[in-house]
């Protein structure tokens, strides 16, 4: 398999993991790190994919009212309400928690619902996602 397909696959997994599909991009990243691929390139590719997936959630949030009750919607009603409460309470800074499982994806949808400007959204989500992937790399490669 070519290096390009390895990096493209990681990008796709990271993008999907940030949206409606239940995937674990951290495991894919750790495996590729241990296999000897470039840590900085892997972190950049995974981060770009995961941030782009969060932007998809933000876009869904912008048009949520007509899709909110659909079965395929990426967040449960309860999860979205919980995320909106967090978002009302902590504002855009709650996006620094967008890396968290279960809570993170609904937060990114809530940011779209709350009409958070895309530039603020991308900066805060990128900080959260890059930090998470740096932590994964640190554990996988035993950075001390």
Residue, then its C-alpha position, 0 to 999 in steps of 0.5 A: x500500500x502506498x504512503x499516500x493511501x495510508x495518509x488518505x485512509x487516516x484522513x478519512x477515518x479521522x473525518x468520519x470519527x468526528x461525524x455521525x459514524x462511530x469510529x476511533x481515529x486514535x487507534x488508527x493513529x497509534x497503529x501508524x505511529x508504531x509502524x514508523x510513519x512520520x509522527x508530525x505528518x500523521x498528526x497533521x493529517x488526522x487533525x485536518x480530517x477530524x477538524x473537517x468532520x467537526x465542520x460538517x457537524x457545525x454545518x448540520x447544526x446551522x440547519x438543524x431544525x428541519x433534521x433534528x428528529x431524523x433517525x440518522x441525525x448525529x446527536x440524540x435529542x438528549x445529547x444535543x440538549x446537554x451540549x446546548x446547555x454546556x454551550x449556553x453556560x460556557x460559550x465558545x470555550x466549551x469547544x475546547x472539549x470537542x475532543x471528548x467522546x460522546x460529548x464532543x460531537x454534539x458540542x460541535x453541532x450545538x456550536x452551529x445551532x448557536x451560530x458560532x462564527x466559523x473562524x472561532x469554531x475552527x480555531x478552538x476545535x483545532x486546538x482541542x483536536x491537535x492537542x488530543x492527537x499530540x497526546x496520543x502520539x506521546x503515549x504511542x511513541x513514549x515521548x517523555 
